[in-house]
């Protein structure tokens, strides 16, 4: 059996950093987060992991920012849509 040729499944994904950035922005605006006022590039830099991160602190800050947006069932529905 050639394991390299078998289809793979993603077993682990965090909801908080899997949301689309326009949804994150809408949630930030809805909750009054100051990052909602950033331009698109600055907002993406604040919330998204777009390349390999070199340190855990930066990754955890992005997770924390995103998690602050998921505070009620409506927020979770917006992400799921």
C-alpha positions as CSV (number, residue, x, y, z in Angstrom):
1,X,0.0,0.0,0.0
2,X,1.4,3.4,-1.0
3,X,0.4,5.8,1.7
4,X,1.5,8.8,-0.3
5,X,-1.1,8.1,-3.0
6,X,-4.0,7.6,-0.6
7,X,-6.5,10.5,-0.3
8,X,-5.9,12.5,2.8
9,X,-8.5,14.0,5.2
10,X,-8.1,17.1,7.3
11,X,-8.6,16.0,10.9
12,X,-8.1,19.3,12.7
13,X,-9.3,22.8,11.8
14,X,-10.0,25.8,14.0
15,X,-13.3,27.5,13.3
16,X,-11.9,30.9,14.5
17,X,-9.3,31.1,11.8
18,X,-11.3,29.3,9.1
19,X,-13.9,32.1,8.7
20,X,-13.9,34.2,5.6
21,X,-12.3,37.6,6.2
22,X,-15.5,39.6,5.1
23,X,-17.4,37.7,7.8
24,X,-14.7,38.5,10.4
25,X,-14.9,42.1,9.4
26,X,-18.7,42.1,9.7
27,X,-18.4,40.5,13.2
28,X,-15.8,43.0,14.2
29,X,-18.1,45.9,13.1
30,X,-21.0,44.3,14.9
31,X,-19.1,44.0,18.2
32,X,-17.4,47.4,17.9
33,X,-13.9,46.1,17.7
34,X,-11.4,48.9,16.9
35,X,-9.8,46.7,14.1
36,X,-13.1,47.1,12.2
37,X,-11.9,50.5,11.2
38,X,-8.7,49.3,9.6
39,X,-8.3,49.2,5.8
40,X,-8.7,45.8,4.1
41,X,-4.9,44.9,4.1
42,X,-4.4,45.9,7.8
43,X,-7.5,44.0,8.8
44,X,-6.3,40.9,7.0
45,X,-2.9,41.3,8.6
46,X,-4.5,41.5,12.1
47,X,-6.8,38.5,11.7
48,X,-5.6,36.1,9.1
49,X,-2.7,33.7,8.9
50,X,-1.6,34.0,5.2
51,X,1.9,32.5,5.4
52,X,3.7,30.3,7.9
53,X,4.1,32.1,11.2
54,X,7.5,32.2,12.9
55,X,6.3,32.5,16.5
56,X,3.5,31.1,18.5
57,X,2.7,34.5,20.2
58,X,1.7,36.0,16.9
59,X,-0.6,33.0,16.0
60,X,-2.2,33.1,19.5
61,X,-2.9,36.8,19.2
62,X,-4.8,36.2,15.9
63,X,-6.7,33.3,17.5
64,X,-7.6,35.6,20.5
65,X,-8.8,38.4,18.2
66,X,-11.0,36.1,16.2
67,X,-12.4,34.3,19.3
68,X,-13.4,37.7,20.7
69,X,-15.9,38.0,17.8
70,X,-17.7,34.7,18.5
71,X,-19.7,35.6,21.5
72,X,-23.3,34.5,20.6
73,X,-25.3,32.1,18.4
74,X,-25.7,34.8,15.7
75,X,-22.0,35.1,15.3
76,X,-21.6,31.4,14.9
77,X,-24.4,31.3,12.3
78,X,-22.7,34.1,10.3
79,X,-19.5,32.0,10.2
80,X,-21.4,28.9,9.1
81,X,-23.3,30.6,6.3
